[in-house]
Every structure is written in C-alpha cells, then in structure tokens.
Amino acid sequence: MNCVGHQSPGLWRHPQDQSANYTDLRYWANLAQTCERGLFDGIFIADVLGTYDVYGNSNEATLRQGTQVPVNDPLLLVSAMALVTEHLGFGITAGTAYEHPYPFARRLSTLDHLTNGRVGWNVVTGYLPSAARNMGAEDQLEHDERYNHADEYLEVIYKLLEGSWEDDAVVRDKDSGIFTDPAKVHDINHEGKYFKVPGIHISEPSPQRTPVIFQAGASPRGIAFAAGNAEAVFVGAPTKEKLRATVTRIRDAAEAAGRDRHSIRIYTLLTIITAATSEEAEAKHVDYQRYASDEGALALMSGWLGVDLSTYNLDEPLGNVQSNAIQSAADNFQKAKDDGEPWTVRDIAESAGIGGLGPRLVGSGSDVAEELIRWVEETDVDGFNLAYAITPGTFEDVVEFVVPELQKRGAYRTEYTPGTLRHKLFGAGDKLPENHRGASFRLQPAGIPAR
C-alpha cells in the first residue's frame, strides 16, 4: 500500500523497515526491481479512501500508529515502477464507489499503454464508513447492493474498453491526414440504474484493452461477483482446511457461470519470515513481534469487521458479528481456532499484528518452500499474496532464501514468459477470453455492439 506499514502496524519503527519512505519514488523502484528479480507475478497495491475510525469511534489510534494513514494514491506509482522493470505486473486497487467509471476507464487505458500491458485492476466496493461520509453519503451502501452497483460499474468499463473502438480504428495515415477513422469509433449509449454514459471511450485500445480483473471478496455475493468478472482473486484463510473450502466455492461458482474451474487464479494471503536457518528465522520473528502494535492491529480489525473492538475486554470472545464491512473476515473469526477455542480480542490483535489476516510461515528457505508446496497441493490454491513484516526486507528475504528452493523443486518459474500480464498468467493471449463477461461487450464485425 502507498502508506506506512500496511498490515503490520508498528513495524514502521523497526530499524530496517523503509516503509516510511513511501513518498520517495526510489523506494518503489527498488521494490519493483526486487520483485522482478524474484520472478514475482506482480506487485499488488492495496488502497483505502478513508480512515479506520471504527475503533473507539475515532481515528486517533489510526493516526497515532500510522495505520494505513497517511496514504497516497496507488495508480501514480505504476509508471515509475514500469520504467525500471520489463516483466513485473502491477495490480492496482480502486473502488467502484468513489470515482465515475468514465474518467477511470481512461486511467486504466493510460496505465495499460504505459506499461505495455502489465496492469491489473483490483475491483473493490468499499467498506470504510469514513470514506462514504467524505464522498457525501451517510454510510456505505448495504453489502450486497455495493456489488450490484459494482456490476453496473464494470458493465460501463467493459463497454468503454471493449465496445467503443474497433481494432483498426487508429490508422495514423500521414498521406490522407487521418489519424483515427471516425466510422470505427462508437458511442456506448449506456443507461442504467446508477450510470448514464452515452459517448465514446476517449482513449485508443491498449495492449490488453481491459486490464486483468482482480477481486478480493469471499462472501457469497463477492464470490458471485468474482464468478462473472474476476480473473484473479485474493483470499485470506487461517488454515488449509478453510482455504480449501473457499477455493472450492470460487471454482464451483466459476464453473456455474460457464467458465473453466481454473480460469481464475486464486492467491491466498500469507506472511513469510525466513532466513538462512530456521533458528535465524525464529529469532527474526521474535524481533519483529517486539515492534507490533496491538492498538494498531485492533484499529485495522475494527475497520475490516465493522465492529468497535475497543468496547470488548481483551479476553472476550468475538461472538456473532453482523458485518457490513468485510464479511469473510468476520466469518473467519466466528469459527473456532484450530485448538477448538473461540477467538478472543487478544487473539485477534496478536494474529493481525504482523501481516494482517493471513497465516505466518517462519523458517528457513527450505522449510518455507516445502510448506508453500503443501499449501498448493492440499488446497488447490494457485499462489500467494505476500504481506510483509518489514519492507523491502521481507521481500528480499523471500527472493534470497525461498525462491531458489522452490526452483530446485521444480515448483517455480526460472524465467518470465514474454507478453502482457494476462498472457503471463494464463498463456492464452492478451485479451479477455471469449467466455468472460467482459468479452460479451466487444464490437462485432462492422462495428455493431455485441450488447
């Protein structure tokens, strides 16, 4: 995230952490080069447009701990990182509730052009009441209605990116003086419940047209949204058993929507703390825990759950929470831990203090590589969305200690596939596949809109 600390509140104080340099482009350029050296699929940049002010009914704890505030725009980082890399993808987060789809479509096309097709868009519907208030509303839309709104938002985006310009509309003919053939650029004439967009897209088609669609919702309505739109899904689960169940639900939903079960790449949240030996990794973990902030963790969790955890005793079970925020987060903590005991507020603070909602793997590169392989084999997950304890140190350690061990086992690439982010992920070309919802909005021969 373009902020201090992201999901490890308090770790910005660690002497080796550089996240406080988030306003310096050199920090981001170095991080991008580190990830490309490790042959990562991409950098996923999260975002919020509001403060976590559910905890204590105030944003004081959030501001005090640097908990995802101050935070800057994620999209503006991409051009600089793309310039110093050749293959790395960029997953950018932007909410459907806070910007009209017409100008946002232009921003997507611009970044897809400037990166030569290495951009994905993480579609979020929003969950922080503070963001809604600052956009003129009293609160977020109800959880499922946010997805209904997002469905139409995506429809407008697809019509603009897929159904406005024909492939050969831009002719660049110097002899005739024609840059674009007007007959091959078409109004989208969208009129729906939330949006009215009559005109054309004002950017020419980019390498992917529609960037790779990422999504991070595991509630029933979120999974239904993913089944129609997502090409990659981020999930979080504390155990392999819970992850396997989530992965199966997503794959079943994709199949029910007429797509291949494995047409969605599923990444699970994980934090890796590693070193040359298991003993060194354990010592590093203990060191990191000294800097973790319980107050910052509970401020984060209160926002994710939509529940003020300051009103609970630390040893009180969370109980049955009705969440209008991130329902999958609430569901995870309403189930018993692996030892059969309920989650207490103290447990939540300790769990979320480093890396947020995902589990932590602590061990040598060899230990971690073996465990990652087991997670994939036992859950059918495709990969991992790595949170960090410190940055860039956590990622540097993964590149140095874990990636070579995975490569030795034949479980990780040794070079990049050329091409766009979509082609790298799926090996089937640059554009949306024919069975994807967005493809149904493509222009047919003679420029006739598909829908």
N, C-alpha and C positions, 0 to 999 in steps of 0.2 A: 504494500500500500504506500501511496505517496505521502507518508507521515512518519512519525516516530513510533517504533515499537510494534505496530500492527497487532499481533495476537499474543505477545509476550510482555504484558505491562510491567514496567520497572526495569526490564533488561537493558533499556537505553542507558542505564547508569553503569553497565559493565565496561571496564576499561578497553575492551577490544571491540565493543559494538560501535558501528558507524552510522546507525540509522538516523541520528540527529543531523547527519549531512544530507538529508533527503532533498534539500533545496539546491544542491550542487549537482549539475549535470555529469560531472566527472564520476561521482558516486554511482550513478545509474549506468553510465557507460562501462565502468569496471564490472558492475554486477552482471550486465548483459554478456560481456566477454567471458566472465567466469562460467556462466550457464552454458554458453555456446561451446566452451572448451570441454564441458561435461556432456555435450551432445543432448542437452535437455530439449524437450519439445518446445518449450517456451517459458516466458515469464508471465504469470497471471497476476494482474494488478487489480486488487480489490478497491472498493470505494464506498464511502458514505457521504451523504449531503445533509448532515445534521450531527448533533452531538448526542452522546449517550447520557441522557438526563433522567432516566427512569430510576436509577439508584439514588435513594434519598430525595427523590423528586427535584433533582438539581444536577447541573453539570459540573459542580465544584470538584468532585472526586475525579471526574474525567479530565478536567483541565489540570488538576494538581499532578496526576500521574502520567500525563501525556498519552492518554488512552484514545488513540485514533483522532486526536485533535491536538495541535493544528494539523490540517490535512489539505493537500493541494490536488489539483486536477490530474487524473491518471493519463488522459489521452495525450497531453502535451509532452510527455516523456518519450513517446514512442519514436518520433523522428530521429532524435539523438541516438537512441539505442540501435535503431535500424542502420544508422550510418556506420557504426563500428562493428557490425556483425553481418553475416551473409545468410545464415540459415535459421536463426532463432526466431520462433514465433512470439507473438505478443497478444495475450488475452486481456482486453480492456473492459472494465466494468462501467456500465452506465445504466441508470434507472429509467424505466418507461414512464414513471410518474412525474419527472422533473424537467423534461425537455420535449418540445413538439417533435414528432418524427421527421418533419420536412427538413429543418436545418441539420438534424442529427444524421440523416441519410447522407448529406454532403460530407459531414465529418468522417463517416465510415469510408466513403469512396476516396476521400483525400488520403487517409492513412493507408488504405489498401494500395493506392498508387505509389505513395512514397516508400512503402516497404516492399514493393514488388510482390504483393500478395501474401504477406506474412501476418495478417491481422485476424484476430477473432474477437467477437463481441460477447461478453458475459452479460446476459439479459437478467436484470434484477427488477423486482416490482416494488422494492422499498419495504422497510419495516420500522423505521425510527419515527415516532410521532413528532419529534422536533423538526425533522425535515419537512413533514407535511405542513406544520404550522408556519414555517418560514416561506412556504410556497402559497400561503393564503388559505389553507384548509385547517379545520379543527383537528383532524386526525387522518391517518391513512384510510383508504377505502378498506372495507372488510376483506379478510384474507383472500377468499376465493374470487371476489369481484376484482381485486387487483390483477388476477390472472386473466379475467375476462377483458379488462382494459388492455392488458399486455398482448392478448391475442389480436386485438384490432390494431394495436401499435405495430406489431410485426407484419400484419397484412399491408399496412401503408408502406413500411420499409421494403417488403418484397415487391410491391407494385412499382415503387420508385427504382429500385436497384435492378430488378429483373424484367419489368414490363414497360419501361418507358423508351429506352434507346435500343434500336436494333444493333446487332453486332457490327455491321458495316456502315453505321450512320456517320462516323467521322471519316472523311475521305482525304482531307489535307491536300487538296488538288490545287497546286500553285498556278497551273495554266488557266484553269477556269475561275480561280479566285474563290472556290467554295471550300470552306473548312468542314462544315457539317451539312449533310443533306437534310433539310427540314422535313421532307416526306418520311424520314425514317426515325423521327423523334415524336413520341406520342404522349398526350395527356393521360393521366391515370384515372381521372374522374371518380375519385373515392369519396363516398359519403356514407358515414356510419354513425353509430351511437355517440362516439367520442370525438371523431375527427372528420373534417371535410377538407380534402386536398384535391383540387381539380386539375392542377397543371402538370408539367413535366418535371422530371429529375433534372437538376441543373449541373450535374457532373457527368462526364462521359464514363462508360463502363470501365471498371477497374479489373485487374487480373482475375480476381475471384468473383467479381460482381458483388455478391453477398459474402461478407467475411464469415469465417467459421462461427457457428452459433453455439456458444457456451451457456450453460444454465446451472443453477445450484439450488434446486428445490426438491426435497424428497417427501413432502406431504402428498396426499392423494391428488390434490389439484395441481401441485407442482409437477408430479410425475406425468399427469395427463398433458400438461403443457409441454414437457420435455418430449413426450412421445410424438408430438406433431412438429416440434421445432428444433430440438437440441441435436447437435452433432457430437457434443462432449458435455458431460455432466459431472459436476463436483459434488461429492457426498462426504459425510463425516459419520463415522461409527466407532464406538469404543472397543468393539470386539469383532473378531472374524465372523462369528455367527450372525450378529446384527448386520454386518456389512453384506454377507452373502444374501440375506433376505432382501435387503434394499436393492442390490444389484439384480436379483431375480425379478423383483417388481418392475424395475425400469425396463429390463429386457422383454418381459411379458407385455408391457404397455407398448413398446416399440413394435412388437410383432402384431399386436392387436390393431395398431394404426397402419398396418400394411407395409411395414419396413422390416428389414432383416434384424434379427435379435442383436447382432453385433454391429449395427450401423451407428451406434452411439458409443463413443469412447468414455468410459467411466473412470474417474480419478478419485481416490479417497484421500482425505486429509491425514497427514502424518508429519511428525517431527522427528528428525534423526539427529542424535547426538553421538558422534563417533570420533575415533582416534586410532592410532596405530595398534593399541591393545585395548582389551576390554577394561582393564584397570584404569587406564588413562581416560577412557570414555566415561566411566563411572565417576571419576574424580571431577571431570569437566561438568557432568550433570549436577553434582553436589554444589560446585562453584556457582553454576547458573541459578540454582534454587535460592541461593543467598540473596539474589537481586530481585526475585519475583515479587510482585506487589499483589497481596490479597485484595486490597481495596480496588486496584485497577482491574483485576480479574472479575470481581463481583460487579463492577460498573459495566464491564463488557457483557457479562452474562445476563444482567438485568435487561440490557437493551435487546439481546438476542431472544430472551424468553418473554419479554414484555411484562416482567414481574419485578417489583422492587424488593430485591434480596436484603436490603438494609432493615426491613421490617421483620426478618426471621432471626431467630437465635442461630448461632453458627452450627450447633449440633442438631438442629431441627431438620427432619426430612422435608424435601421439597413439596411432596404431595401432588395432588392433581391440579395442574395449572391449565387454564384455558387460555391459549396464546393467540393473539392477533399479530404476533411478530413472526419468528421462525418456528413453525410448528414441529419440524423434525427435531430441533434442538430440545424442545420441551418433551417430546415423546421419549427421547433417549434417557432423560433424567427421571422420567416417571417409572422406568423399569428398574428392576434390582440390578445392583452391581454383580460382578462375577462371583463374589462371595455370598450372594443372596441377600445382602443387607441393602436397605434403601439409601439413595443418595442424600447426604446432608449438604447444607450450605457450605460447610467447611470442605467437604469432599469436592464440591464444585469449584471452589476457589483454588484448591491445590491442583485439580486436574486442568483447569483453564489457565493457570499461571504461566505455563510455557507451551506455546503452540496452539492455544485455544481448545477447540472441541475434539481434536484428534488425539489418538494414542501417541506415545513416545517410544521410539526404539533406541536403546542405549547399548552400545557395544562396539567391538572392533569392526572394521570394514567387512571382514569375512562373516562375522556374526550377523551384521545387518543385512548383507546381501542374501544370506540364506533365509532370513526371516521374510524379506521382501518377496522372494520367490515363493515361499509358503503362502503368503497372503494372496498372491495371484492365483496359485494353484487351488487354494481352498475356497476362494470367494468368487472367482471369475471376474475380478476387477481388472481393468486394463493397465492402470498405473497409479501414480501417487502425486498428490498436490502437496508439495513440501512447504510446511510452515518453518519458521526459523526461531531459534533461541536468540542468537545474535547474527547480525548481518554486516559484511558478507561472510563472516567466519563459518556459519553453519553450512552454507552452500559450498564454500571452498573445501570444507572437510568431506562433504559428500563426493565432490569431484575427485579429491585426492585418494580417499580411502574406500569408498563404496563402488563407484563406477568401474574401476578396474576389476574388482572382484566379480561384479555382475557380468562383465565382458568375458572373463575367464570361464564362466559357467554357461556362456552362450545365451544369456538372458537379456542382453542389452546391445544395442547397435554399436558398431565400431566406426561408422561414418554416416553422414546425413544423406538422405535421398534428395536429389535436386528438385526444385519446384516450389510451389506455393505451400502455405501451411496446410491447406486441405489435402493436397496431394501427398504431402509428407505423412499425414495422419492416416490416410485411407488408401493411397496408391491408386486412385481412380480418377485423376484429373483435377482441374482447378475449380470447376463449378459445382453447384449443388447437384446431387444425384436426382434422377428423374422421379424417384418415389418420395422425395422430400416435399413437404407442404409448400415451401417457397418456390419450387420449380413449377408449380401449377399456375403461377402468375407470369410466366415467361410469355414473350410475344411469339405467336405462331407465324408461319410464312405469310408474307405480305403485310406484316406489322399488325396483325389482328390480335388484340389482347386475349390471353388464354381465359381470363376470368374477368 
